[in-house]
Each structure stands twice: as C-alpha cells, then as structure tokens.
Amino acid sequence: MIDDKNIFKTPISEYGEFGIIKHLTKNFEIRSPFTVKGIGDDASVSDPKNKKVLLSSDILIENVHFNLAYTPLKHLGYKVVIAGISDIIAMNASPQQILISIGVSNRFPVEALDEIYKGIHIACKHYNIDLIGGDTVSSNSGLVLNVTAVGFADENEIVYRKGAQPNDLLIVSGDLGGAYFGLQVLERENVAYKSNPNLQPDLSEYSYILERQLKPEARTDIKNLLKDMDIHPTSMIDISDGLASEILHLSDQSNVGFSLYEEKIPIDNQVITTAEEFGINPITGILNGGEDYELLFTLPITETDKIKHNPNFSIIGHATQEIKNVLITKGNTQIIPLTAQGWEAYLNKKHTIK
C-alpha cells in the first residue's frame, strides 16, 4: 500500500524509460544454464540445450487480481513470479526464466517500483530463475503486471492436461482453500479499516492463510518427488482458478469425467476454523476460490501403492468413462455436479475478490 509519509517520493520521470529499467534490474544475476543473454539488449538469448521450450503468460491487474489496500508491493512482486512459473511446473517442466512488464501510472514513484522488484528479485533467487526481459509503460488504469515464464524439459517429461484415462486416480499436492479464506480475512479487515482507520487488528491467528494469499509458493519440488517415486502423471494442471475449474479443464482435455470425494480433500485446520467464522462451507471456497498454486494430477490406479502413504499428496477422486464431473459429499449422501465459478474472464470478475 502506498502511504503519504514521503517514504516514496521520486517520480519515475526522473529516470526516464531506459534509466528506470536499468535501475530496477541492476541487482539481478544470471543463474540459469539456459540463459545466454538476459536484460540489456533488444532481446534475450537462450540455449535450449536440446530440450523443449515451454512458455506461459499471466497478467495481474489492480482491483481485479489484487488490492493495494492490503497487498504489500514486495509481496506482489513475489506473487507475480509464482503465478508465472506455476504454469510451467504444471507441465512437469523446470521454470528457468521470466520476463516481466509493468504498466504504471504517475501516482507510483520509483520507490514503489523498487519494492515490487525487490519481491521479484527474492523470488528469482529462491527459485533460481533469471529475469531476462520485460518493459515498463505508462498506464491510465492502475497498476498492471504481466509475467511470461520460460521453462525447459525433455520431451518425455512433459505432462499435458490431456492424457487421463478412466479409473485413473485424481491427486492433489498440499492442502487447499488457504488463499481463498486468507482473502476473505483481508477483505473483512479492509472494510473495518475504512470505518475506523485507527483499528489495529491482531491477525496472528490467520498467519497461515494470509501467507497463502499474499506470498504463495510454487511447487517446484513436485517434479523431483514424483521422479524419485518413479511416477509419471497422465495429466496435470495447477490450481490457480479453483479446484472445480481445474477438474473441468482436465475433463475437457482428457475426454473423461471425474468423481471428487469431499471427505478426501486436504484442508488445513486454519481454513476450517476461518470458514466456520465466516459461515462458509470450506468446500465451497476450495472449489471456487483458487490461488493455492498446488498441483492436480492423475495417475494410473496401478500406482496407488507408490503414492497413497506420501504426506505430500492426497488421493481425492478418480476418472470415469462417463464424461460427468461430480462432488460426492461425506458419507455418499449427495452427488453434486461440478461447475466452474472461479474465473469469468469476459465478465472481468475474479470471484475470490468481493
């Protein structure tokens, strides 16, 4: 959040178009063996080293995907990297490079961009990723960040959304719903702050879910975990738009249906207690919320023994011959059709932001 204490005061115009890029990227080092030339020329240069190149792009828009009233700029920079590389990870590939472009209005001084790039730099260092390009432009509609992620993989390693077969296990990494319910807390406190700016809430009891929303992590560890277990998924996707939406994507691309079991979905206790506090069924948040950046994938049922006791994964359902996607509630009391409500692009509305 940009404050009015003159901490941020240098206008971007003081640096100019080329000067600001040089200033913001001066501390970025080259780490990837695939990078020949990074920032500083008309284009970057990469050497695929006989691997396949994977590309993915994401855009984050102020007041659509994030709210600066409660999103620290450093966290925003970190999160934009995660949003980009998670798509590469979901293809069972290794993210190696990113390009980031920013549209920014004159209400943002240089120090604000410094904070964003500090977050980007921390993420790049943590995940051994190179920032190899991007652009800064003027924006009349708030802050806009676009990230293009680049990954590399051997052809036989790549996993697509298509490939799931009837009776395949449906598996998820980690736990779900934290980002959605973290956002509910932030939205509630933002409303309370507007009513009483002197309010100083204690949010320590929500630490896990707030971190899941403001500083998520990418599951770069999953590829090696699966390789060590001699497991190769038949299909895979990351959970950015809600569990229901991602299941429907796998169903559409693989031409199978899925039965999802409510009681098998992994949920952190903080999600459960926060959901109770808001009077929301935690499963509703998990199905429609998104931004957990966990991985959802399928495996042949013959691989059950390899994965069923691994604490990093949960078997939450299976694929079916009939192209019908359903949630089976606890005790098999109801069978509810799955619908995607996480993201309606043409309505310009992210359902996780009220």
ABEGO torsion letter per residue (X at the ends): XBBAAGABABBAAAAEAAAAAAAAAAABBBABAABABBBGBABBBBBAGGBBBBBBBBBBBBGAABBAAABBAAAAAAAAAAAAAAAAAAAGBBBABBBBBBBBBAABBAAAAAAAAAAAAAAAAAAGBBBAEEBBBBBAAEBBBBBBBBBBBBAAABBBABGBBBGBBBBBBEBBGAAAAAAAAAAAAAAAAAABAABBBBAAAAAAAAAAAABBBBBAAAAAAAAAAGBBBABBBBBAAEAAAAAAAAAAAAGBBBBBBAAABBBBAAAAAAAAAAGBBAAAAAAAAEGAGBBBBBBBAAAAAAAAABAABBBAEBBBABBBBBBBBBGGABBBBBBBAABBAAAGBBAABX
